[in-house]
Amino acid sequence: MSHASTTHSSRHYGALLAFLLLTQAAGAAGGLVTYPQIAGWYAQLAKPSFNPPGWIFGPVWTTLYVLMAVAAWRVWRVAGLRSRPMIVFFVQLALNTAWSFIFFGAHAVGWALAEVAVLLLIIVWTAIAFVRRDRAAGLLMLPYVAWVSFATLLNAAIWKLN
């Protein structure tokens, strides 16, 4: 392997690491406001019968952030950082983080429902934009679409019950 290809490959894997750190940081930011509310405010809310056990959220979100990062990295390689698919990706990531601050931080369950509905639409838009640039990247977004669809339903049920 030539020095040029090694440097090129190192840059690409450095970018993958950056995407992984960015998505995990987004999750951690949301976690900072979420975690302190779980045993108190959130525990007091009425929840639907399909509310999953609390321990499932950490592993699911960690996995989803990894899938998002890999998808974004794949699209970045072919479309660049300032491309429309990447801009939409960053918008959805910001909305993803904002939801925790609205729901858990502000205890605004109704506003969180409105925000997560918009988030879901932006995630679908991201997945479509990604699949047009890199099929695998778009497919990597599908578990995220599914989980946020479920989260939207869960948020709606909690809003209705409370």
Contact map, one row per residue, 1 for C-alpha under 8 A:
111011000000000000000000000000000000000000000000000000000000000000000000000000000000000000000000000000000000000000000000000000000000000000000000000000000000000000
111111000000000000000000000000000000000000000000000000000000000000000000000000000000000000000000000000000000000000000000000000000000000000000000000000000000000000
111111100000000000000000000000000000000000000000000000000000000000000000000000000000000000000000000000000000000000000000000000000000000000000000000000000000000000
011111110000000000000000000000000000000000000000000000000000000000000000000000000000000000000000000000000000000000000000000000000000000000000000000000000000000000
111111111000000000000000000000000000000000000000000000000000000000000000000000000000000000000000000000000000000000000000000000000000000000000000000000000000000000
111111111100000000000000000000000000000000000000000000000000000000000000000000000000000000000000000000000000000000000000000000000000000000000000000000000000000000
001111111110000000000000000000000000000000000000000000000000000000000000000000000000000000000000000000000000000000000000000000000000000000000000000000000000000000
000111111111000000000000000000000000000000000000000000000000000000000000000000000000000000000000000000000000000000000000000000000000000000000000000000000000000000
000011111111100000000000000000000000000000000000000000000000000000000000000000000000000000000000000000000000000000000000000000000000000000000000000000000000000000
000001111111110000000000000000000000000000000000000000000000000000000000000000000000000000000000000000000000000000000000000000000000000000000000000000000000000000
000000111111111000000000000000000000000000000000000000000000000000000000000000000000000000000000000000000000000000000000000000000000000000000000000000000000000000
000000011111111100000000000000000000000000000000000000000000000000000000000010000000000000000000000000000000000000000000000000000000000000000000000000000000000000
000000001111111110000000000000000000000000000000000000000000000000000000000000000000000000000000000000000000000000000000000000000000000000000000000000000000000000
000000000111111111000000000000000000000000000000000000000000000000000000000000000000000000000000000000000000000000000000000000000000000000000000000000000000000000
000000000011111111100000000000000000000000000000000000000000000000000000100000000000000000000000000000000000000000000000000000000000000000000000000000000000000000
000000000001111111110000000000000000000000000000000000000000000000001100100000000000000000000000000000000000000000000000000000000000000000000000000000000000000000
000000000000111111111000000000000000000000000000000000000000000000000000000000000000000000000000000000000000000000000000000000000000000000000000000000000000000000
000000000000011111111100000000000000000000000000000000000000000000000000000000000000000000000000000000000000000000000000000000000000000000000000000000000000000000
000000000000001111111110000000000000000000000000000000000000000000001101100000000000000000000000000000000000000000000000000000000000000000000000000000000000000000
000000000000000111111111000000000000000000000000000000000000000011001100000000000000000000000000000000000000000000000000000000000000000000000000000000000000000000
000000000000000011111111100000000000000000000000000000000000000000000000000000000000000000000000000000000000000000000000000000000000000000000000000000000000000000
000000000000000001111111110000000000000000000000000000000000000000001000000000000000000000000000000000000000000000000000000000000000000000000000000000000000000000
000000000000000000111111111000000000000000000000000000000000000011011000000000000000000000001000000000000000000000000000000000000000000000000000000000000000000000
000000000000000000011111111100000000000000000000000000000000010011000000000000000000000000000000000000000000000000000000000000000000000000000000000000000000000000
000000000000000000001111111110000000000000000000000000000000000000000000000000000000000000000000000000000000000000000000000000000000000000000000000000000000000000
000000000000000000000111111111000000000000000000000000000000000000000000000000000000000000001101100000000000000000000000000000000000000000000000000000000000000000
000000000000000000000011111111100000000000000000000000000000110010000000000000000000000000000000100000000000000000000000000000000000000000000000000000000000000000
000000000000000000000001111111110000000000000000000000000000000000000000000000000000000000000000000000000000000000000000000000000000000000000000000000000000000000
000000000000000000000000111111111000000000000000000000000000000000000000000000000000000000000000100000000000000000000000000000000000000000000000000000000000000000
000000000000000000000000011111111100000000000000000000000000000000000000000000000000000000000000111110000000000000000000000000000000000000000000000000000000000000
000000000000000000000000001111111110000000000000000000000000000000000000000000000000000000000000000100000000000000000000000000000000000000000000000000000000000000
000000000000000000000000000111111111000000000000000000000000000000000000000000000000000000000000000000000000000000000000000000000000000000000000000000000000000000
000000000000000000000000000011111111100000000000000000000000000000000000000000000000000000000000000110011000000000000000000000000000000000000000000000000000000000
000000000000000000000000000001111111110000000000000000000000000000000000000000000000000000000000000110011000000000000000000000000000000000000000000000000000000000
000000000000000000000000000000111111110000000000000000000000000000000000000000000000000000000000000000000000000000000000000000000000000000000000000000000000000000
000000000000000000000000000000011111111100000000000000000000000000000000000000000000000000000000000000000000000000000000000000000000000000000000000000000000000000
000000000000000000000000000000001111111111000000000000000000000000000000000000000000000000000000000000011000000000000000000000000000000000000000000000000000000000
000000000000000000000000000000000111111111100000000000000000000000000000000000000000000000000000000000000000000000000000000000000000000000000000000000000000000000
000000000000000000000000000000000001111111100000000000000000000000000000000000000000000000000000000000000000000000000000000000000000000000000000000000000000000000
000000000000000000000000000000000001111111110000000000000000000000000000000000000000000000000000000000000000000000000000000000000000000000000000000000000000000000
000000000000000000000000000000000000111111111000000000000000000000000000000000000000000000000000000000000000000000000000000000000000000000000000000000000000000000
000000000000000000000000000000000000111111111000000000000000000000000000000000000000000000000000000000010000000000000000000000000000000000000000000000000000000000
000000000000000000000000000000000000011111111000000000000000000000000000000000000000000000000000000000000000000000000000000000000000000000000000000000000000000000
000000000000000000000000000000000000000111111100000000000000000000000000000000000000000000000000000000000000000000000000000000000000000000000000000000000000000000
000000000000000000000000000000000000000011111110000000000000000000000000000000000000000000000000000000000000000000000000000000000000000000000000000000000000010001
000000000000000000000000000000000000000000011111000000000000000000000000000000000000000000000000000000000000000000000000000000000000000000000000000000000000010011
000000000000000000000000000000000000000000001111101000000000000000000000000000000000000000000000000000000000000000000000000000000000000000000000000000000000110010
000000000000000000000000000000000000000000000111111000000000000000000000000000000000000000000000000000000000000000000000000000000000000000000000000000000100110010
000000000000000000000000000000000000000000000011111000000000000000000000000000000000000000000000000000000000000000000000000000000000000000000000000000000000000000
000000000000000000000000000000000000000000000001111100000000000000000000000000000000000000000000000000000000000000000000000000000000000000000000000000000100000000
000000000000000000000000000000000000000000000011111110000000000000000000000000000000000000000000000000000000000000000000000000000000000000000000000000000100000000
000000000000000000000000000000000000000000000000011111010000000000000000000000000000000000000000000000000000000000000000000000000000000000000000000000000000000000
000000000000000000000000000000000000000000000000001111111000000000000000000000000000000000000000000000000000000000000000000000000000000000000000000000000000000000
000000000000000000000000000000000000000000000000000111111000000000000000000000000000000000000000000000000000000000000000000000000000000000000000000000000000000000
000000000000000000000000000000000000000000000000000011111110000000000000000000000000000000000000000000000000000000000000000000000000000000000000000000000000000000
000000000000000000000000000000000000000000000000000111111111000000000000000000000000000000000000000000000000000000000000000000000000000000000000000000000000000000
000000000000000000000000000000000000000000000000000011111111100000000000000000000000000000000000000000000000000000000000000000000000000000000000000000000000000000
000000000000000000000000000000000000000000000000000000111111110000000000000000000000000000000000000000000000000000000000000000000000000000000000000000000000000000
000000000000000000000000000000000000000000000000000000111111111000000000000000000000000000000000000000000000000000000000000000000000000000000000000000000000000000
000000000000000000000000000000000000000000000000000000011111111100000000000000000000000000000000000000000000000000000000000000000000000000000000000000000000000000
000000000000000000000000001000000000000000000000000000001111111110000000000000000000000000000000000000000000000000000000000000000000000000000000000000000000000000
000000000000000000000001001000000000000000000000000000000111111111000000000000000000000000000000000000000000000000000000000000000000000000000000000000000000000000
000000000000000000000000000000000000000000000000000000000011111111100000000000000000000000000000000000000000000000000000000000000000000000000000000000000000000000
000000000000000000000000000000000000000000000000000000000001111111110000000000000000000000000000000000000000000000000000000000000000000000000011000000000000000000
000000000000000000010011001000000000000000000000000000000000111111111000000000000000000000000000000000000000000000000000000000000000000000000000000000000000000000
000000000000000000010011000000000000000000000000000000000000011111111100000000000000000000000000000000000000000000000000000000000000000000000000000000000000000000
000000000000000000000000000000000000000000000000000000000000001111111110000000000000000000000000000000000000000000000000000000000000000000011000000000000000000000
000000000000000000000010000000000000000000000000000000000000000111111111000000000000000000000000000000000000000000000000000000000000000000011001000000000000000000
000000000000000100110110000000000000000000000000000000000000000011111111100000000000000000000000000000000000000000000000000000000000000000000000000000000000000000
000000000000000100110000000000000000000000000000000000000000000001111111110000000000000000000000000000000000000000000000000000000000000010010000000000000000000000
000000000000000000000000000000000000000000000000000000000000000000111111111000000000000000000000000000000000000000000000000000000100000111011000000000000000000000
000000000000000000100000000000000000000000000000000000000000000000011111111100000000010010000000000000000000000000000000000000000100000010000000000000000000000000
000000000000001100100000000000000000000000000000000000000000000000001111111110000000000000000000000000000000000000000000000000000000000000000000000000000000000000
000000000000000000000000000000000000000000000000000000000000000000000111111111000000000000000000000000000000000000000000000000000000010010000000000000000000000000
000000000000000000000000000000000000000000000000000000000000000000000011111111110000110000000000000000000000000000000000000000000100110010000000000000000000000000
000000000000000000000000000000000000000000000000000000000000000000000001111111111000010000000000000000000000000000000000000000000000000000000000000000000000000000
000000000001000000000000000000000000000000000000000000000000000000000000111111110000000000000000000000000000000000000000000000000000000000000000000000000000000000
000000000000000000000000000000000000000000000000000000000000000000000000011111110000000000000000000000000000000000000000000000000000110000000000000000000000000000
000000000000000000000000000000000000000000000000000000000000000000000000001111111110110000000000000000000000000000000000000000000000100000000000000000000000000000
000000000000000000000000000000000000000000000000000000000000000000000000001111111110010000000000000000000000000000000000000000000000000000000000000000000000000000
000000000000000000000000000000000000000000000000000000000000000000000000000100111110011000000000000000000000000000000000000000000000000000000000000000000000000000
000000000000000000000000000000000000000000000000000000000000000000000000000000111111011000000000000000000000000000000000000000000000000000000000000000000000000000
000000000000000000000000000000000000000000000000000000000000000000000000000000111111111000000000000000000000000000000000000000000000000000000000000000000000000000
000000000000000000000000000000000000000000000000000000000000000000000000000000000111111100000000000000000000000000000000000000001000000000000000000000000000000000
000000000000000000000000000000000000000000000000000000000000000000000000001000100011111110000000000000000000000000000000000001001100000000000000000000000000000000
000000000000000000000000000000000000000000000000000000000000000000000001001100111111111111000000000000000000000000000000000000000000000000000000000000000000000000
000000000000000000000000000000000000000000000000000000000000000000000000000000001111111111100000000000000000000000000000000000000000000000000000000000000000000000
000000000000000000000000000000000000000000000000000000000000000000000000000000000001111111110000000000000000000000000000010011000000000000000000000000000000000000
000000000000000000000000000000000000000000000000000000000000000000000001000000000000111111111000000000000000000000000000001001000000000000000000000000000000000000
000000000000000000000000000000000000000000000000000000000000000000000000000000000000011111111100000000000000000000000000000000000000000000000000000000000000000000
000000000000000000000000000000000000000000000000000000000000000000000000000000000000001111111110000000000000000000000000010000000000000000000000000000000000000000
000000000000000000000000000000000000000000000000000000000000000000000000000000000000000111111111000000000000000000000010011001000000000000000000000000000000000000
000000000000000000000010010000000000000000000000000000000000000000000000000000000000000011111111100000000000000000000000000000000000000000000000000000000000000000
000000000000000000000000010000000000000000000000000000000000000000000000000000000000000001111111110000000000000000000000000000000000000000000000000000000000000000
000000000000000000000000000000000000000000000000000000000000000000000000000000000000000000111111111000000000000000110010000000000000000000000000000000000000000000
000000000000000000000000010000000000000000000000000000000000000000000000000000000000000000011111111100000000000000010010000000000000000000000000000000000000000000
000000000000000000000000011011000000000000000000000000000000000000000000000000000000000000001111111110000000000000000000000000000000000000000000000000000000000000
000000000000000000000000000001000000000000000000000000000000000000000000000000000000000000000111111111000000000000000000000000000000000000000000000000000000000000
000000000000000000000000000001000000000000000000000000000000000000000000000000000000000000000011111111100000000100110000000000000000000000000000000000000000000000
000000000000000000000000000001101100000000000000000000000000000000000000000000000000000000000001111111111000000000000000000000000000000000000000000000000000000000
000000000000000000000000000001001100000000000000000000000000000000000000000000000000000000000000111111111100000000000000000000000000000000000000000000000000000000
000000000000000000000000000000000000000000000000000000000000000000000000000000000000000000000000011111111111101100000000000000000000000000000000000000000000000000
000000000000000000000000000000000000000000000000000000000000000000000000000000000000000000000000001111111111101100000000000000000000000000000000000000000000000000
000000000000000000000000000000001100100001000000000000000000000000000000000000000000000000000000000111111111000000000000000000000000000000000000000000000000000000
000000000000000000000000000000001100100000000000000000000000000000000000000000000000000000000000000111111110000000000000000000000000000000000000000000000000000000
000000000000000000000000000000000000000000000000000000000000000000000000000000000000000000000000000011111111000000000000000000000000000000000000000000000000000000
000000000000000000000000000000000000000000000000000000000000000000000000000000000000000000000000000001111111100000000000000000000000000000000000000000000000000000
000000000000000000000000000000000000000000000000000000000000000000000000000000000000000000000000000001110111111100000000000000000000000000000000000000000000000000
000000000000000000000000000000000000000000000000000000000000000000000000000000000000000000000000000001100011111110000000000000000000000000000000000000000010011000
000000000000000000000000000000000000000000000000000000000000000000000000000000000000000000000000000000000001111111000000000000000000000000000000000000000001001000
000000000000000000000000000000000000000000000000000000000000000000000000000000000000000000000000000001100001111111100000000000000000000000000000000000000000000000
000000000000000000000000000000000000000000000000000000000000000000000000000000000000000000000000001001100001111111110000000000000000000000000000000000000010000000
000000000000000000000000000000000000000000000000000000000000000000000000000000000000000000000000000000000000111111111000000000000000000000000000000000010011001000
000000000000000000000000000000000000000000000000000000000000000000000000000000000000000000000000000000000000011111111100000000000000000000000000000000000000000000
000000000000000000000000000000000000000000000000000000000000000000000000000000000000000000000010001000000000001111111110000000000000000000000000000000000000000000
000000000000000000000000000000000000000000000000000000000000000000000000000000000000000000000011001000000000000111111111000000000000000000000000000100010000000000
000000000000000000000000000000000000000000000000000000000000000000000000000000000000000000000000000000000000000011111111100000000000000000000000000000010000000000
000000000000000000000000000000000000000000000000000000000000000000000000000000000000000000000000000000000000000001111111110000000000000000000000000000000000000000
000000000000000000000000000000000000000000000000000000000000000000000000000000000000000000010011000000000000000000111111111000000000000000000000000000000000000000
000000000000000000000000000000000000000000000000000000000000000000000000000000000000000000000000000000000000000000011111111100000000000000000000100110010000000000
000000000000000000000000000000000000000000000000000000000000000000000000000000000000000000000000000000000000000000001111111110000000000000000000000000000000000000
000000000000000000000000000000000000000000000000000000000000000000000000000000000000000100110000000000000000000000000111111111000000000000000000000000000000000000
000000000000000000000000000000000000000000000000000000000000000000000000000000000000000010010000000000000000000000000011111111100000000000001001100000000000000000
000000000000000000000000000000000000000000000000000000000000000000000000000000000000000000000000000000000000000000000001111111110000000000000000100000000000000000
000000000000000000000000000000000000000000000000000000000000000000000000000000000000000100000000000000000000000000000000111111111000000000000000000000000000000000
000000000000000000000000000000000000000000000000000000000000000000000000000000000000100110010000000000000000000000000000011111111100000001000000000000000000000000
000000000000000000000000000000000000000000000000000000000000000000000000000000000000000000000000000000000000000000000000001111111110000011101100000000000000000000
000000000000000000000000000000000000000000000000000000000000000000000000000000000000000000000000000000000000000000000000000111111111000001000000000000000000000000
000000000000000000000000000000000000000000000000000000000000000000000000000000000001100000000000000000000000000000000000000011111111100001000000000000000000000000
000000000000000000000000000000000000000000000000000000000000000000000011001000000000100000000000000000000000000000000000000001111111111011000000000000000000000000
000000000000000000000000000000000000000000000000000000000000000000000000000000000000000000000000000000000000000000000000000000111111111111100000000000000000000000
000000000000000000000000000000000000000000000000000000000000000000000000000000000000000000000000000000000000000000000000000000011111111001000000000000000000000000
000000000000000000000000000000000000000000000000000000000000000000000000001001100000000000000000000000000000000000000000000000001111111000000000000000000000000000
000000000000000000000000000000000000000000000000000000000000000000000000011001000000000000000000000000000000000000000000000000000111111111000000000000000000000000
000000000000000000000000000000000000000000000000000000000000000000000000000000000000000000000000000000000000000000000000000000000111111111100000000000000000000000
000000000000000000000000000000000000000000000000000000000000000000000010000000000000000000000000000000000000000000000000000000000010011111110000000000000000000000
000000000000000000000000000000000000000000000000000000000000000000000111011000000000000000000000000000000000000000000000000000100110011111111000000000000000000000
000000000000000000000000000000000000000000000000000000000000000000000010000000000000000000000000000000000000000000000000000001111111011111111100000000000000000000
000000000000000000000000000000000000000000000000000000000000000000000000000000000000000000000000000000000000000000000000000000100010001111111100000000000000000000
000000000000000000000000000000000000000000000000000000000000000000110110000000000000000000000000000000000000000000000000000000000000000111111111000000000000000000
000000000000000000000000000000000000000000000000000000000000000000110010000000000000000000000000000000000000000000000000001000100000000011111111100000000000000000
000000000000000000000000000000000000000000000000000000000000000000000000000000000000000000000000000000000000000000000000000000100000000001111111110000000000000000
000000000000000000000000000000000000000000000000000000000000000100000000000000000000000000000000000000000000000000000000000000000000000000011111111000000000000000
000000000000000000000000000000000000000000000000000000000000000100010000000000000000000000000000000000000000000000000000001000000000000000011111111100000000000000
000000000000000000000000000000000000000000000000000000000000000000000000000000000000000000000000000000000000000000000001001100000000000000001111111110000000000000
000000000000000000000000000000000000000000000000000000000000000000000000000000000000000000000000000000000000000000000000000000000000000000000111111111000000000000
000000000000000000000000000000000000000000000000000000000000000000000000000000000000000000000000000000000000000000000000000000000000000000000011111111100000000000
000000000000000000000000000000000000000000000000000000000000000000000000000000000000000000000000000000000000000000010001000000000000000000000001111111110000000000
000000000000000000000000000000000000000000000000000000000000000000000000000000000000000000000000000000000000000000000001000000000000000000000000111111111000000000
000000000000000000000000000000000000000000000000000000000000000000000000000000000000000000000000000000000000000000000000000000000000000000000000011111111100000000
000000000000000000000000000000000000000000000000000000000000000000000000000000000000000000000000000000000000000000000000000000000000000000000000001111111110000000
000000000000000000000000000000000000000000000000000000000000000000000000000000000000000000000000000000000000000010011001000000000000000000000000000111111111000000
000000000000000000000000000000000000000000000000000000000000000000000000000000000000000000000000000000000000000000000000000000000000000000000000000011111111100000
000000000000000000000000000000000000000000000001011000000000000000000000000000000000000000000000000000000000000000000000000000000000000000000000000001111111110000
000000000000000000000000000000000000000000000000000000000000000000000000000000000000000000000000000000000000100110000000000000000000000000000000000000111111111000
000000000000000000000000000000000000000000000000000000000000000000000000000000000000000000000000000000000000010010000000000000000000000000000000000000011111111100
000000000000000000000000000000000000000000000011000000000000000000000000000000000000000000000000000000000000000000000000000000000000000000000000000000001111111110
000000000000000000000000000000000000000000001111000000000000000000000000000000000000000000000000000000000000100000000000000000000000000000000000000000000111111111
000000000000000000000000000000000000000000000000000000000000000000000000000000000000000000000000000000000000110010000000000000000000000000000000000000000011111111
000000000000000000000000000000000000000000000000000000000000000000000000000000000000000000000000000000000000000000000000000000000000000000000000000000000001111111
000000000000000000000000000000000000000000000111000000000000000000000000000000000000000000000000000000000000000000000000000000000000000000000000000000000000111111
000000000000000000000000000000000000000000001100000000000000000000000000000000000000000000000000000000000000000000000000000000000000000000000000000000000000011111
